Amino acid sequence: MATTTSLKHEAYALRSGNRIQPIDETMTSNQAIGILTKEPSENINLENTIENMATSTTYKDEVHPFANNTETRPMKPSSTQMTNLSSDDVRQSANDGVGACGWILVILSYILVAVTFPFSLCICAKVVQEYERAVIFRLGRILPGGAKGPGLFFILPCIDSIMKVDLRTATFNVPPQEILTRDSVTVSVDAVVYSRVYNPVISVTNVKDTQYATQLLAQTTLRNILGTKSLQEILCDREIIAQSMQGHLDEGTEPWGVKVERVEIKDVRLPQSMQRSMAAEAEASREARAKVIAAEGEQKASRQLKEAADIIAQSPIALQLRYLQTLTHISAEKNSTIIFPIPIELLSLVKR
């Protein structure tokens, strides 16, 4: 390459004598090397670097292939470009041609299968179970028809790859989440989620790990929902909270091809101080209830005794029978107490 190749490294500088002299963008390699003639021993490495840069490509081209061409720089897709793939979209993309090189690879794969038959059956034959579906990629494209299965399928070596998706209901535990409730109480809540894949193609193309993504979404959803509830609502309305959480999760996992079937709140753990306070409150409530019940019992007993006394006072014979019954009970007990009964008539005479 000619020596007039411009050097585009703006931050590069060479030492000339006791000062730093930057290299201009339009400076040729001969001019830059001429600066080095004053101190060749110190700048021999820089001289070699400049010569290599002048005879090959510019510095930016060597460091980053997209430095001079912003149009070819890989751009991160925006949220509007990341649309969910449906089965029809997959079929349409698979029907687009794979190109001449792709057809050559397909033909070579068929030839390889024919030459190595029947040994190639061990690699090409794939069995898909009743509870599974297979998504087959050929040269990076999903084959027409979407998910395959169940049954026996054949793939081409080297150009086909298969991903099996389990359609059975999967369960996972949501780790205990420390949540601050609406009434400023910290609680630890965990849950269990039941989910399944209903669209294998979307679950493969839109998300890398459906179960892990669903688990993370369940954690954030649990925290967001319980953060708007009070402690009393969390303890009493578990079913309502679980249904609300299921609806939010089902809506969030729909673009991933996942259906959330059920959510259950497992345990609500309170701080030790809160547990002691609630236990003391419950104990005080039970004691108060016990005292009320005892007072009501005494009131009923005294009322019945008063009624019995009124009845006995009206009938002297009933009082005599009660007196004899009491003597019978006392004499039946095994004790050394000797009782001398006094006739009731004598007591009545004394009263007079």
C-alpha positions as CSV (number, residue, x, y, z in Angstrom):
1,M,0.0,0.0,0.0
2,A,1.2,3.5,-0.7
3,T,2.9,5.5,2.0
4,T,0.3,8.2,1.8
5,T,-2.2,6.1,3.8
6,S,-3.6,8.3,6.4
7,L,-3.5,7.3,10.1
8,K,-6.9,7.6,11.8
9,H,-5.9,6.8,15.3
10,E,-6.6,10.2,17.0
11,A,-5.5,9.2,20.5
12,Y,-2.1,7.9,19.5
13,A,0.9,10.1,20.2
14,L,4.7,9.8,19.8
15,R,7.5,11.2,22.0
16,S,9.9,13.5,20.2
17,G,12.6,14.8,22.5
18,N,11.1,16.0,25.7
19,R,7.6,16.7,24.5
20,I,4.6,14.7,23.2
21,Q,3.8,15.4,19.6
22,P,0.4,14.0,18.4
23,I,0.0,12.5,15.0
24,D,-2.3,14.3,12.8
25,E,-5.0,12.4,10.9
26,T,-3.6,13.5,7.5
27,M,0.0,12.7,8.4
28,T,1.6,10.1,6.2
29,S,3.6,7.2,7.5
30,N,6.9,8.7,6.2
31,Q,6.2,11.9,8.2
32,A,5.4,9.9,11.3
33,I,8.5,7.8,11.0
34,G,10.6,11.0,10.5
35,I,9.6,12.1,13.9
36,L,11.1,8.9,15.4
37,T,14.6,9.5,13.9
38,K,15.6,11.6,16.9
39,E,15.2,8.8,19.4
40,P,15.1,5.5,17.4
41,S,16.0,3.4,20.4
42,E,12.9,4.5,22.4
43,N,10.4,4.4,19.6
44,I,11.4,1.3,17.6
45,N,8.2,-0.5,18.6
46,L,6.0,2.5,17.7
47,E,7.8,2.7,14.3
48,N,7.0,-0.9,13.6
49,T,3.4,-0.4,14.6
50,I,3.0,2.6,12.3
51,E,4.5,0.8,9.3
52,N,2.2,-2.2,9.9
53,M,-0.8,0.2,10.1
54,A,0.3,2.1,6.9
55,T,0.8,-1.1,4.9
56,S,-2.4,-2.9,5.9
57,T,-5.6,-1.1,7.0
58,T,-6.5,1.7,9.3
59,Y,-6.4,1.3,13.0
60,K,-10.1,1.4,13.5
61,D,-10.6,-1.3,10.9
62,E,-8.3,-3.6,12.9
63,V,-9.8,-2.9,16.3
64,H,-13.5,-3.0,15.4
65,P,-15.0,-4.1,12.1
66,F,-18.0,-1.8,12.6
67,A,-16.0,1.3,13.5
68,N,-16.3,3.0,10.0
69,N,-19.6,1.5,8.9
70,T,-22.5,2.3,11.3
71,E,-25.0,0.8,8.9
72,T,-23.7,-2.7,9.4
73,R,-23.3,-2.5,13.2
74,P,-25.6,-5.1,14.9
75,M,-28.4,-3.2,16.5
76,K,-30.4,-4.4,19.5
77,P,-34.0,-5.0,18.3
78,S,-36.5,-2.7,19.8
79,S,-39.6,-3.7,21.7
80,T,-41.8,-3.2,18.7
81,Q,-39.6,-5.5,16.6
82,M,-39.6,-8.4,19.2
83,T,-43.1,-9.7,18.3
84,N,-44.3,-13.1,19.3
85,L,-44.0,-15.9,16.8
86,S,-47.1,-17.9,16.0
87,S,-47.3,-21.2,14.2
88,D,-48.4,-19.4,10.9
89,D,-45.4,-17.1,11.1
90,V,-43.1,-20.1,11.6
91,R,-44.5,-21.9,8.6
92,Q,-44.1,-18.9,6.4
93,S,-40.5,-18.3,7.4
94,A,-39.7,-22.0,6.8
95,N,-41.2,-21.9,3.3
96,D,-38.8,-19.1,2.3
97,G,-35.8,-20.6,0.3
98,V,-32.7,-21.7,2.1
99,G,-30.5,-20.6,-0.8
100,A,-28.2,-22.5,-3.1
101,C,-25.7,-23.4,-0.4
102,G,-28.6,-24.7,1.8
103,W,-29.8,-27.0,-1.0
104,I,-26.3,-28.3,-1.5
105,L,-26.0,-29.1,2.2
106,V,-29.4,-30.8,2.1
107,I,-28.5,-32.9,-0.9
108,L,-25.2,-33.9,0.7
109,S,-27.0,-34.9,3.9
110,Y,-29.3,-37.2,1.9
111,I,-26.3,-38.7,0.2
112,L,-24.6,-39.2,3.5
113,V,-27.7,-41.0,4.9
114,A,-27.9,-43.2,1.9
115,V,-24.2,-44.1,2.0
116,T,-24.1,-44.9,5.7
117,F,-27.4,-46.8,5.7
118,P,-28.5,-48.6,7.9
119,F,-26.0,-47.1,10.5
120,S,-27.4,-43.6,9.9
121,L,-30.8,-44.7,11.3
122,C,-29.3,-44.6,14.8
123,I,-28.7,-40.9,14.3
124,C,-31.6,-39.9,12.1
125,A,-34.4,-41.7,13.9
126,K,-36.0,-39.8,16.8
127,V,-38.9,-41.0,19.0
128,V,-41.2,-38.4,20.4
129,Q,-43.3,-39.5,23.4
130,E,-47.0,-39.0,23.8
131,Y,-46.4,-36.1,26.3
132,E,-43.8,-34.4,24.2
133,R,-43.6,-32.4,21.0
134,A,-40.6,-31.9,18.8
135,V,-39.5,-28.7,17.2
136,I,-37.1,-29.4,14.3
137,F,-34.7,-26.8,12.9
138,R,-33.2,-27.2,9.5
139,L,-30.3,-24.8,8.8
140,G,-31.7,-22.6,11.6
141,R,-35.3,-22.6,10.3
142,I,-38.2,-24.4,11.8
143,L,-39.6,-27.0,9.4
144,P,-43.1,-26.4,8.0
145,G,-45.9,-27.8,10.2
146,G,-44.7,-26.5,13.5
147,A,-44.2,-29.0,16.4
148,K,-44.1,-32.7,15.6
149,G,-45.3,-35.6,17.6
150,P,-45.9,-38.0,19.0
151,G,-44.3,-40.8,17.0
152,L,-41.2,-41.7,15.0
153,F,-39.4,-38.9,13.0
154,F,-36.3,-38.8,10.9
155,I,-33.9,-35.9,10.8
156,L,-30.9,-35.2,8.5
157,P,-27.5,-35.3,10.1
158,C,-25.4,-32.1,10.4
159,I,-28.2,-29.7,9.2
160,D,-31.1,-30.7,11.4
161,S,-31.5,-30.2,15.1
162,I,-34.4,-31.2,17.3
163,M,-35.7,-29.8,20.6
164,K,-38.2,-31.7,22.6
165,V,-40.8,-29.8,24.7
166,D,-42.5,-31.5,27.6
167,L,-46.3,-30.7,27.7
168,R,-46.9,-32.1,31.1
169,T,-47.8,-29.9,34.0
170,A,-44.7,-28.8,35.8
171,T,-44.5,-27.5,39.4
172,F,-42.0,-25.2,41.1
173,N,-41.8,-23.5,44.4
174,V,-41.6,-19.8,44.7
175,P,-38.8,-19.1,47.3
176,P,-39.9,-17.2,50.5
177,Q,-40.2,-13.5,49.7
178,E,-39.8,-10.8,52.3
179,I,-42.7,-8.5,51.8
180,L,-43.7,-5.2,53.4
181,T,-47.5,-5.2,53.7
182,R,-49.7,-2.2,53.4
183,D,-49.8,-1.8,57.2
184,S,-46.0,-1.8,57.5
185,V,-45.6,-5.4,58.6
186,T,-42.8,-7.6,57.2
187,V,-43.9,-11.1,56.4
188,S,-42.3,-14.0,54.5
189,V,-44.5,-15.7,52.0
190,D,-43.8,-18.6,49.7
191,A,-46.0,-20.2,47.0
192,V,-46.2,-23.1,44.5
193,V,-47.1,-22.7,40.8
194,Y,-48.5,-25.2,38.4
195,S,-47.8,-24.5,34.7
196,R,-47.6,-26.3,31.4
197,V,-46.5,-25.5,27.8
198,Y,-49.4,-25.2,25.4
199,N,-47.5,-23.9,22.3
200,P,-44.2,-25.6,21.9
201,V,-43.1,-23.5,19.0
202,I,-43.5,-20.2,20.8
203,S,-41.9,-21.6,24.0
204,V,-38.8,-22.5,22.0
205,T,-38.5,-19.4,19.9
206,N,-39.5,-16.7,22.4
207,V,-37.9,-17.7,25.6
208,K,-34.8,-19.7,26.5
209,D,-36.0,-21.4,29.7
210,T,-39.7,-21.2,30.2
211,Q,-39.7,-22.6,33.7
212,Y,-37.0,-20.3,35.0
213,A,-38.6,-17.3,33.4
214,T,-42.0,-18.2,34.9
215,Q,-40.4,-18.7,38.3
216,L,-38.8,-15.2,38.2
217,L,-42.1,-13.7,37.1
218,A,-43.9,-15.5,39.9
219,Q,-41.6,-14.0,42.4
220,T,-42.1,-10.4,41.3
221,T,-45.8,-10.9,40.9
222,L,-46.1,-12.3,44.4
223,R,-44.2,-9.3,45.8
224,N,-46.3,-6.8,43.9
225,I,-49.6,-8.2,44.8
226,L,-49.0,-8.8,48.5
227,G,-47.4,-5.3,48.8
228,T,-50.9,-3.9,48.3
229,K,-52.5,-6.1,51.0
230,S,-52.7,-5.7,54.7
231,L,-51.7,-8.5,57.1
232,Q,-55.3,-9.4,57.9
233,E,-56.1,-9.7,54.2
234,I,-53.0,-11.9,53.6
235,L,-54.0,-14.2,56.5
236,C,-57.7,-14.4,55.6
237,D,-57.9,-14.1,51.8
238,R,-55.4,-16.6,50.5
239,E,-57.7,-18.0,47.8
240,I,-58.4,-14.5,46.4
241,I,-54.7,-13.6,46.4
242,A,-53.9,-16.9,44.7
243,Q,-56.5,-16.3,42.0
244,S,-55.3,-12.8,41.4
245,M,-51.7,-14.0,41.1
246,Q,-52.7,-16.7,38.7
247,G,-54.4,-14.2,36.4
248,H,-51.4,-11.9,36.3
249,L,-49.0,-14.8,35.7
250,D,-51.2,-16.3,32.9
251,E,-51.3,-12.9,31.2
252,G,-47.5,-12.5,31.5
253,T,-46.6,-16.0,30.3
254,E,-49.0,-16.1,27.3
255,P,-46.3,-14.7,24.9
256,W,-44.0,-17.6,26.0
257,G,-46.5,-20.3,25.2
258,V,-47.0,-21.2,28.9
259,K,-50.3,-21.6,30.7
260,V,-50.4,-21.1,34.5
261,E,-53.0,-23.5,35.7
262,R,-52.9,-23.0,39.5
263,V,-51.2,-20.9,42.2
264,E,-51.3,-21.8,45.9
265,I,-50.0,-19.8,48.8
266,K,-48.0,-22.2,51.0
267,D,-47.0,-20.4,54.1
268,V,-47.1,-17.0,55.7
269,R,-44.3,-16.5,58.3
270,L,-44.4,-13.6,60.7
271,P,-41.5,-12.1,62.7
272,Q,-40.9,-13.5,66.2
273,S,-42.0,-10.2,67.8
274,M,-45.2,-10.2,65.8
275,Q,-45.9,-13.8,66.7
276,R,-45.4,-13.1,70.4
277,S,-47.7,-10.1,70.2
278,M,-50.4,-12.0,68.4
279,A,-50.0,-14.9,70.9
280,A,-50.4,-12.6,73.9
281,E,-53.5,-11.0,72.2
282,A,-55.0,-14.4,71.6
283,E,-54.3,-15.5,75.1
284,A,-55.9,-12.4,76.6
285,S,-58.9,-12.8,74.4
286,R,-59.3,-16.5,75.6
287,E,-58.9,-15.5,79.2
288,A,-61.5,-12.8,78.9
289,R,-63.9,-15.2,77.2
290,A,-63.3,-17.8,79.9
291,K,-64.1,-15.2,82.6
292,V,-67.3,-14.2,80.8
293,I,-68.3,-17.9,80.5
294,A,-67.6,-18.5,84.2
295,A,-69.6,-15.5,85.3
296,E,-72.5,-16.5,83.1
297,G,-72.4,-20.0,84.7
298,E,-72.4,-18.7,88.2
299,Q,-75.3,-16.4,87.4
300,K,-77.3,-19.3,86.0
301,A,-76.4,-21.5,89.0
302,S,-77.4,-18.8,91.6
303,R,-80.7,-18.3,89.8
304,Q,-81.4,-22.0,89.8
305,L,-80.5,-22.2,93.6
306,K,-82.8,-19.4,94.3
307,E,-85.6,-21.1,92.5
308,A,-84.9,-24.3,94.4
309,A,-84.9,-22.5,97.7
310,D,-88.2,-20.9,97.0
311,I,-89.7,-24.3,96.1
312,I,-88.3,-26.0,99.3
313,A,-89.6,-23.1,101.5
314,Q,-93.1,-23.6,100.2
315,S,-93.0,-27.4,101.0
316,P,-91.6,-28.5,104.4
317,I,-91.8,-32.2,103.3
318,A,-89.4,-31.4,100.4
319,L,-87.0,-29.8,102.9
320,Q,-87.1,-33.0,105.1
321,L,-86.4,-35.2,102.1
322,R,-83.4,-33.0,101.1
323,Y,-82.1,-33.3,104.7
324,L,-82.3,-37.1,104.7
325,Q,-80.7,-37.2,101.2
326,T,-77.8,-35.1,102.5
327,L,-77.3,-37.5,105.5
328,T,-77.2,-40.4,103.1
329,H,-74.5,-38.9,101.0
330,I,-72.4,-38.0,104.0
331,S,-72.7,-41.5,105.6
332,A,-71.7,-43.2,102.3
333,E,-68.3,-41.6,102.4
334,K,-65.5,-43.5,104.1
335,N,-64.4,-41.1,106.8
336,S,-64.0,-40.9,110.5
337,T,-66.4,-38.1,111.0
338,I,-69.4,-38.8,113.3
339,I,-72.5,-36.9,112.6
340,F,-75.4,-36.6,115.1
341,P,-78.4,-35.6,113.2
342,I,-80.7,-33.1,114.9
343,P,-84.3,-33.3,114.0
344,I,-85.6,-30.3,112.0
345,E,-88.5,-29.9,114.5
346,L,-86.0,-28.9,117.2
347,L,-84.4,-26.3,115.0
348,S,-87.8,-24.9,114.3
349,L,-88.6,-24.7,118.0
350,V,-85.3,-23.0,118.7
351,K,-86.1,-20.4,116.0
352,R,-89.4,-19.7,117.8
